[in-house]
């Protein structure tokens, strides 16, 4: 990408305008703008943006840069992808794009967009989809406008209709598989369609790109044997990471900012029905616990979140785990109380009267008040055992409140309810354990006392997983170059794995992977030990969890390499400055810039 085109994009954009879409409540401070930093928790704004200089900097965590680096960091994407997003916004046509990761991601996005159009056409036109149309338009009372907006579709009851369609568009079976749309046959070679006889919900990222799908069984098929789960989701892919996607956020983000409130519901249909009813700040968790990445996505638009889950929230372990994450990230959480007399979910409320749903949102209860009410239900506080049980349960939740003023407020409230002093409650609060530096990979903990470095441990786990599950190499190959591995042995093994994968994947034969190392006994022995490690530690992992683990390890290795190189270059630049070696300073600066855009 020519530097002149990068500068053209930056010059056409107002950095304050771009960043304000991610950082809520930005306010002018003299000639600059300030707000709460999106990259670390803070109560007093230390994040500054200069319109004149077109730069940003946080005086709390030290992060800073230009508009491109901001989008890179907040979207967790590479330089070419950030540039592509900003070029579109600026109205600049890129003359060429960076090869590798960007091209592979673009190809997968094209495949998923084509699949979404295929599914949508089926829903609207195919005779086989008549029952699906009746379900959506009659039973669910959706309008054609709503179905078009969310681009709902239908997967035919076929093993290869989508595959044939996409191959006809020029896409390879390998790339269709990597997009998560097909499954490799257990016997023989070839693939078959992942989604069959299901209503299809495209899952979009924050920019509106289709990155995956949820497929729902038709209601009449739910009780049939061998019908599969009610919902089938796209597995982890290069472009789909369920921990970083929130259903409906692409449509809801501006309304969330306007209302200063995000409403989280449980199902995709609840989101769709709510938007159709005019309540458009609603998104869905898709049945998973909220992650740090999802919470930070929501925080870009509002620090306030109201949640509505079908089941009793107090008994919903996954939901409470997600709420703990949100509380630690400084989110203000409320619970929307649904009355069984009206309905079990937002869709029921909306069918009766959309005003009832709006009223329920307006009457949402602060999470701790809700949790106190639910915890005390059925307890007799005149009994010492019940009082102790209530104190233990509630204090375990109070300690998770990050804001000390709010925490003190609830300690005082509990003291009054339980009839004990606030001081006694403070002394009874569980102590938060501070980790002594163990490294967690998946669910396996590697003690900090290990003689191996963190990058070495991650690299070994990564190679072990690829040896065991070679088809997943495609998830990581664009993130990792061999030189990013911490030692020569791992670098050489990784090179061999890439060569072997490229040579064998199209033949559908990745079984005899260890034979690739037979000419080097030392390397083969090491590879075998790593394969055993994978078989021991990851045998219980699902295909989706394996993909997620590989992707996260690849990202971690890349980050470690870049940070280590940055530290090395900064040290050398400082030394060169002290010695006034100006030519070397320039050379190191160029190397540093290349590293930023690697």
Residue pairs with C-beta under 8 A, 6 or more apart in sequence:
1 80
1 83
1 94
1 95
1 96
1 97
1 98
2 95
5 92
5 94
5 95
6 68
6 83
8 90
8 92
9 68
9 83
9 86
9 87
9 90
9 92
10 54
10 66
10 67
10 68
10 86
12 90
12 91
12 92
13 67
13 86
13 89
13 90
14 51
15 49
15 50
15 51
15 54
15 55
15 56
15 66
15 67
15 70
16 26
16 33
16 49
16 51
18 67
18 70
18 71
18 86
18 89
19 26
19 33
19 49
19 56
19 67
19 70
20 26
20 33
21 257
21 300
22 38
22 70
22 74
22 300
23 35
23 36
23 37
23 38
23 47
23 300
24 35
24 36
24 257
24 260
24 299
24 300
24 301
24 302
24 303
25 35
25 36
26 33
26 34
26 35
26 49
27 33
27 34
27 35
27 45
29 48
31 50
31 51
31 52
32 48
32 49
32 50
32 51
33 48
33 49
33 50
33 51
34 45
34 46
34 47
34 48
34 49
35 45
35 47
35 49
36 42
36 43
36 45
36 47
37 45
37 46
37 47
37 58
37 60
37 61
37 63
38 47
38 74
38 296
38 299
38 300
39 58
39 61
39 63
39 73
39 74
40 58
40 60
40 61
41 329
41 330
41 402
42 60
43 330
43 403
46 58
46 59
46 60
47 56
47 57
47 58
47 59
47 60
48 56
48 57
48 58
48 59
49 55
49 56
50 56
54 66
54 67
55 64
55 65
55 66
56 64
56 65
56 66
56 67
56 70
57 63
57 64
58 64
63 73
65 73
67 86
68 79
68 82
68 83
68 86
69 82
69 596
71 77
71 82
71 85
71 86
72 78
72 79
72 81
72 82
74 300
75 81
75 82
75 85
75 206
76 244
76 293
77 85
78 98
78 101
78 102
79 98
79 596
79 597
80 97
80 98
80 101
80 102
81 101
81 102
81 105
83 94
84 94
84 97
84 102
85 207
87 93
87 94
97 103
97 106
100 478
101 478
101 479
104 238
104 474
104 478
105 238
105 239
105 478
107 171
107 175
108 175
108 178
108 179
108 237
108 238
108 239
109 209
109 210
109 211
109 239
110 171
111 166
111 171
111 175
111 176
111 179
111 181
112 179
112 181
112 202
112 209
112 210
112 211
112 212
112 213
112 239
113 209
113 210
114 165
114 166
114 169
114 171
115 162
115 166
115 179
115 181
115 210
115 213
116 151
116 153
116 200
116 202
116 210
116 213
118 153
118 162
118 165
118 166
119 153
119 154
119 155
119 162
119 195
119 200
119 202
119 213
120 151
120 152
120 153
121 153
122 128
122 129
122 153
122 154
122 155
122 156
123 129
123 132
123 133
123 136
123 147
123 152
123 153
123 154
123 199
123 200
124 133
124 147
126 154
126 156
128 154
128 156
128 157
129 154
129 156
131 218
131 220
132 154
132 199
132 218
135 199
135 218
135 219
136 142
136 147
136 152
136 199
137 143
137 144
137 147
140 269
140 273
140 347
141 351
142 152
142 272
142 273
142 276
143 276
146 272
146 275
146 276
149 251
149 275
150 201
150 202
150 251
150 272
150 275
151 202
151 210
152 199
152 200
152 201
152 202
152 272
153 199
153 200
153 202
154 198
154 199
154 200
155 162
155 193
155 195
155 196
155 197
155 198
155 200
155 215
156 162
156 196
156 197
157 196
157 197
158 193
158 196
159 192
159 193
159 196
160 192
160 193
161 193
162 176
162 181
162 182
162 193
162 195
163 173
163 176
163 181
163 182
163 191
163 192
163 193
166 176
166 181
167 173
167 176
173 182
173 190
173 191
174 474
174 505
174 506
176 182
176 191
177 183
177 184
177 191
177 471
178 237
178 238
178 474
178 475
179 237
179 239
180 194
180 212
180 213
180 234
180 235
180 236
180 237
180 240
181 193
181 194
181 195
181 213
181 234
182 191
182 192
182 193
182 194
183 191
183 192
183 193
183 194
184 190
184 191
184 471
184 508
185 191
185 192
189 507
189 508
189 509
190 508
194 215
194 232
194 234
195 213
195 215
195 232
197 217
197 218
197 221
198 215
198 216
198 217
198 218
198 232
199 215
199 216
199 218
200 213
200 214
200 215
200 216
201 213
201 214
201 215
201 216
201 247
201 268
202 210
202 212
202 213
203 210
203 211
203 212
203 213
203 214
203 234
203 240
203 245
203 247
203 286
204 210
204 211
204 250
205 211
205 239
205 245
205 250
206 249
206 250
206 253
206 297
207 250
208 250
209 239
211 234
211 237
211 239
211 240
211 245
212 233
212 234
212 237
212 239
212 240
212 242
212 245
213 233
213 234
214 231
214 232
214 233
214 234
214 247
214 268
214 286
215 231
215 232
215 233
216 230
216 231
217 227
217 228
217 229
217 230
217 231
221 227
222 230
231 287
233 242
233 286
234 240
235 543
235 544
235 547
236 242
236 475
236 544
236 545
236 546
236 547
236 548
236 551
237 475
237 547
238 474
238 475
238 478
238 551
241 293
241 548
241 551
242 286
242 288
242 544
243 288
243 291
243 293
243 294
243 548
244 291
244 293
244 294
244 297
245 294
246 283
246 284
246 285
246 286
246 294
246 297
246 298
247 268
247 271
247 283
247 284
247 285
247 286
248 268
248 271
248 272
248 275
248 282
248 283
248 284
249 283
249 297
249 298
251 275
251 280
252 262
252 271
252 275
252 280
252 281
252 282
252 283
253 300
253 301
254 301
255 280
255 281
256 262
256 281
256 283
256 298
256 301
256 302
257 301
257 302
258 281
259 281
259 302
260 302
260 304
261 281
261 302
261 304
261 305
261 306
261 361
262 281
262 283
262 298
262 301
262 302
262 304
262 305
262 306
263 274
263 279
263 281
263 282
263 283
263 305
263 306
263 307
263 308
263 336
263 361
264 282
264 283
264 284
264 285
264 290
264 305
264 306
264 307
264 308
265 271
265 274
265 282
265 283
265 284
265 285
265 307
265 308
265 309
265 345
265 346
266 284
266 285
266 287
266 308
266 309
266 310
266 345
267 284
267 287
267 310
267 345
267 347
268 284
268 286
269 347
270 282
270 284
270 308
270 345
270 346
270 347
271 282
271 283
271 284
273 346
273 347
273 350
273 351
274 280
274 282
274 346
274 350
274 357
275 282
276 350
277 350
277 354
277 357
278 354
279 354
279 357
279 358
279 361
282 346
283 298
285 294
285 319
285 322
287 318
288 318
288 322
289 318
289 319
289 321
289 322
289 325
290 322
290 323
290 325
290 326
291 322
291 325
292 325
292 329
295 325
295 326
295 329
295 331
296 329
298 305
298 331
299 329
299 330
299 331
303 330
303 331
303 332
304 331
304 332
304 334
305 326
305 331
305 332
305 333
305 334
306 333
306 334
306 335
306 336
306 361
306 364
307 313
307 319
307 323
307 333
307 334
307 335
307 336
308 335
308 336
308 338
308 345
308 346
308 360
308 361
309 316
309 319
310 344
310 345
311 319
312 374
313 319
313 320
313 335
313 370
313 374
314 320
314 370
314 371
314 374
314 375
323 333
323 367
324 400
326 333
327 333
327 367
327 400
327 401
327 402
328 400
328 402
329 402
330 402
330 403
333 366
333 367
334 364
334 365
334 366
334 367
334 370
335 364
335 365
335 366
335 367
335 370
336 360
336 361
336 363
336 364
337 360
337 363
337 364
337 365
337 370
338 344
338 345
338 346
338 349
338 360
342 348
342 349
342 352
342 356
343 349
343 351
343 352
346 357
346 360
349 356
349 357
349 360
350 356
350 357
365 373
368 397
368 398
368 401
368 410
371 394
371 397
372 394
372 410
372 413
372 414
372 417
375 390
375 393
375 394
376 390
376 417
379 386
379 387
379 389
379 390
380 386
381 387
381 390
381 417
381 418
381 419
387 418
387 419
387 420
390 418
391 414
391 418
391 420
391 425
391 428
392 428
394 414
395 414
395 425
395 428
395 429
395 430
396 430
398 407
398 410
398 411
398 414
398 429
399 407
399 429
399 430
399 432
401 407
401 410
411 422
411 425
411 426
412 422
414 425
415 421
415 422
415 424
415 425
418 425
436 448
437 448
438 445
438 446
438 447
438 448
439 445
439 446
439 448
439 450
439 454
439 457
439 458
440 446
441 457
441 458
441 461
441 549
441 553
442 461
442 537
442 538
442 541
442 545
442 549
444 537
446 457
450 457
452 460
453 486
454 560
455 486
455 556
455 557
455 560
455 561
456 486
456 487
456 490
458 553
458 556
458 557
458 560
459 485
459 486
459 487
459 490
459 553
459 557
460 490
460 530
460 533
461 533
461 537
461 549
461 553
462 476
462 550
462 553
462 554
462 557
463 490
463 493
463 494
463 497
463 527
463 530
464 530
464 531
464 533
464 534
464 537
464 538
465 472
465 534
465 538
465 546
465 549
465 550
465 553
466 472
466 473
466 476
466 497
466 550
467 497
467 513
467 514
467 527
467 530
467 531
467 534
468 531
468 534
468 535
468 538
469 534
469 546
469 550
470 497
470 500
470 501
470 510
470 513
471 505
471 510
472 546
472 547
472 550
473 497
473 498
473 501
474 501
474 505
475 547
475 550
475 551
475 554
476 550
476 551
476 553
476 554
477 498
477 501
479 551
479 554
479 555
479 557
479 558
480 494
480 554
480 557
480 558
482 491
482 492
482 494
482 495
482 498
483 491
483 561
484 557
484 558
484 561
485 491
485 494
485 557
486 560
489 523
489 526
492 523
493 517
493 523
493 526
493 527
496 516
496 517
496 523
497 513
497 516
500 510
500 513
500 516
501 510
504 510
514 524
514 527
514 528
514 531
517 523
517 524
517 527
518 524
538 546
538 549
541 549
562 595
562 598
565 595
566 592
566 595
569 588
569 591
569 592
569 595
570 592
572 584
572 588
573 585
573 588
573 589
573 592
576 584
576 585
576 588
577 585
